[in-house]
Amino acid sequence: MARVKLGCLISGRGSNLQALIDTCATPDFPAEIGLVISNKPGVLGLERAAKAGIPTQVIRHPEFPDRAAFDAALDAALRAAGVEIVCLAGFMRLLTPEFVTGWGDKILNIHPSLLPAFKGLDTHQRALESGARFAGCTVHIVRPAMDEGPILVQAAVPIMDGDTEDSLAARILTAEHRAYPEAVRLLAEGRVRVEGLRCHIDAPADPAPRFNPSFSQ
């Protein structure tokens, strides 16, 4: 069976990109990365992709007159590469409604909190300051508003006594590296049905468990 082609958008080191690269290298994974695009040149994520033999492209947003023109260039590059699912992996740009609508329910994003809590930046510090007992990460279908959309996979990480922003972030990042590939698998296998704000996941043909998203430490 042909693998679903992913297009990954990055802006930095590409830690979650590397998790996807590693997972796509396994024989039974239903997707492969066809293109990595960065809006910033010289970032580590581009090196990670090049090392894995994945085509890369730099499309710098300052070179375009507005967001619509930039997003049109992204869209053209992704479609020219035959991309079927777009994965935002540390992409620090808001996408226009036109771009999001054009890809339907085929754009994924990962956010380092248990959405809808702590949208935006400084998620780990805000979780610590809130007195929450759990933090975590969320992979969701992208909608035009920031950090909104039907939730596909979440992983909860307990907040420990003495946790700092850095220690909590490190444990959540480990959970991200498991949750994002699992979400991609679900979408690539055609098992996700989106109805309003909810993702419904059909049972797999192979019932063997792969990832328990409830807790990750």
C-alpha positions in Angstrom: 0.0 0.0 0.0 1.3 3.5 -0.9 2.3 5.6 2.0 0.5 8.9 2.7 2.9 11.8 2.0 3.5 14.4 4.8 4.6 18.0 4.5 6.2 19.3 7.7 6.4 23.1 8.4 9.0 24.2 10.9 10.6 27.3 12.3 13.4 25.9 14.5 15.2 22.9 15.9 12.7 20.3 14.7 12.5 18.1 17.7 9.0 16.8 16.8 10.1 16.6 13.2 12.9 14.2 14.2 10.3 12.1 16.0 8.3 11.9 12.8 11.4 11.2 10.8 12.3 8.3 13.1 8.8 6.9 13.1 8.4 7.1 9.3 11.6 5.0 9.0 9.8 2.0 10.5 8.4 -0.4 7.8 4.8 -0.5 9.0 4.2 3.2 9.4 1.6 4.4 6.9 3.2 7.8 6.1 6.4 9.3 4.8 7.7 12.8 4.8 7.8 14.2 1.3 8.9 17.8 2.1 10.1 19.9 5.0 9.6 23.7 4.7 11.0 26.3 7.1 10.2 30.0 7.2 13.7 30.6 8.6 17.0 29.6 7.0 19.8 27.7 8.8 17.7 26.1 11.5 18.5 22.7 12.9 15.3 21.2 11.6 16.5 21.6 8.0 19.7 19.8 8.9 17.7 16.9 10.4 15.6 16.6 7.3 18.7 16.8 5.0 20.5 14.1 7.0 17.5 11.8 6.5 17.4 12.5 2.7 14.2 14.4 2.8 13.7 17.4 0.4 13.7 20.8 2.1 12.7 24.3 1.1 13.1 27.7 2.8 10.2 30.1 2.2 10.9 33.2 4.2 7.9 35.1 5.3 9.5 38.6 5.3 9.9 38.3 1.5 6.1 38.4 1.0 3.9 41.4 1.1 1.3 39.8 3.4 0.2 36.5 5.1 -2.0 35.5 2.2 0.9 35.7 -0.3 3.2 33.7 2.0 0.6 31.1 2.6 -0.1 30.8 -1.1 3.6 30.0 -1.6 3.5 27.4 1.1 0.4 25.9 -0.4 1.9 25.7 -3.9 5.1 24.1 -2.6 3.2 21.5 -0.6 0.9 20.6 -3.4 3.7 20.4 -5.9 5.4 17.8 -3.7 2.2 15.7 -3.6 1.6 16.3 0.1 -1.6 14.9 1.6 -1.2 15.8 5.3 0.4 18.9 6.7 2.2 18.7 10.0 3.0 21.8 11.9 6.1 21.0 13.9 7.2 24.1 15.8 6.0 26.3 13.0 5.8 29.8 14.5 3.3 31.4 12.1 -0.5 31.6 12.2 -2.0 30.3 9.0 -4.7 32.2 7.1 -8.2 30.9 7.1 -8.0 30.4 3.4 -5.0 28.0 3.8 -6.6 26.1 6.6 -9.9 25.7 4.8 -8.1 24.6 1.6 -6.6 21.6 3.4 -9.8 20.7 5.2 -9.1 18.3 8.1 -5.6 17.4 6.9 -3.5 19.8 9.0 -2.2 18.7 12.4 -0.6 20.8 15.1 1.0 19.8 18.4 0.8 22.1 21.4 2.5 21.6 24.8 -0.6 21.7 27.0 -3.8 19.8 27.6 -6.0 22.0 25.4 -8.2 23.9 25.8 -6.1 24.9 28.8 -3.1 27.2 28.3 -3.3 28.2 24.7 -0.5 30.3 23.3 3.0 30.7 24.7 4.7 30.1 28.1 2.5 27.0 28.7 4.8 25.2 31.2 5.2 28.2 33.4 1.5 29.0 33.4 0.7 25.4 34.3 3.1 25.5 37.2 1.7 28.8 38.4 -1.9 27.6 38.1 -1.4 24.8 40.7 -2.5 22.2 38.1 -1.7 18.6 39.0 -1.3 17.6 35.4 0.2 19.1 32.3 0.8 17.5 28.9 0.5 17.9 25.2 -2.3 17.9 22.5 -2.3 17.0 18.9 -5.3 18.6 17.1 -6.8 19.2 13.8 -6.0 22.8 12.9 -8.6 25.6 12.7 -8.0 29.2 11.8 -7.9 30.4 15.5 -4.7 29.8 17.4 -4.5 26.4 19.2 -8.1 25.5 18.3 -9.6 22.5 16.6 -10.8 19.0 17.2 -8.5 17.1 19.6 -7.0 13.9 18.2 -4.4 12.7 20.8 -3.5 14.0 24.2 -0.9 12.8 26.7 -1.0 13.8 30.4 2.1 14.4 32.4 1.9 14.7 36.2 3.4 17.9 37.7 5.8 16.8 40.4 6.8 18.7 43.6 9.9 20.7 42.8 9.2 20.8 39.1 10.7 23.8 37.2 9.7 25.1 33.8 12.6 23.2 32.3 12.1 19.9 34.0 8.4 19.9 33.2 9.1 20.9 29.6 11.5 18.0 29.2 9.0 15.4 30.3 6.3 16.9 28.2 8.6 16.9 25.1 9.1 13.1 25.6 5.3 12.7 25.5 5.1 14.9 22.4 7.5 12.6 20.6 5.1 9.7 21.1 1.8 11.5 20.7 2.5 13.2 17.4 3.5 10.1 15.4 0.4 8.3 16.8 -1.8 11.1 15.7 -0.3 11.0 12.2 -0.8 7.3 12.1 -4.5 7.6 12.9 -5.0 10.3 10.2 -2.9 8.5 7.6 -4.8 5.2 8.2 -8.1 7.0 7.4 -9.5 6.2 10.9 -10.4 9.8 11.9 -13.8 11.2 11.4 -14.3 14.9 12.4 -17.8 16.0 13.5 -17.9 19.5 14.8 -15.4 19.8 17.6 -14.9 16.1 18.1 -12.6 13.5 16.5 -14.1 10.0 16.2 -11.5 7.3 15.8 -12.5 4.1 14.1 -11.1 0.8 15.4 -7.9 -0.4 13.7 -7.7 -3.4 11.5 -4.9 -4.6 13.7 -6.2 -4.3 17.3 -2.7 -4.5 18.9 -2.2 -1.4 21.2 0.4 1.1 20.1 0.2 4.0 22.4 -1.8 4.8 25.6 -2.3 8.5 25.5 -3.7 8.8 29.0 -0.4 9.1 30.9 3.2 9.7 30.0 6.1 10.3 32.3 
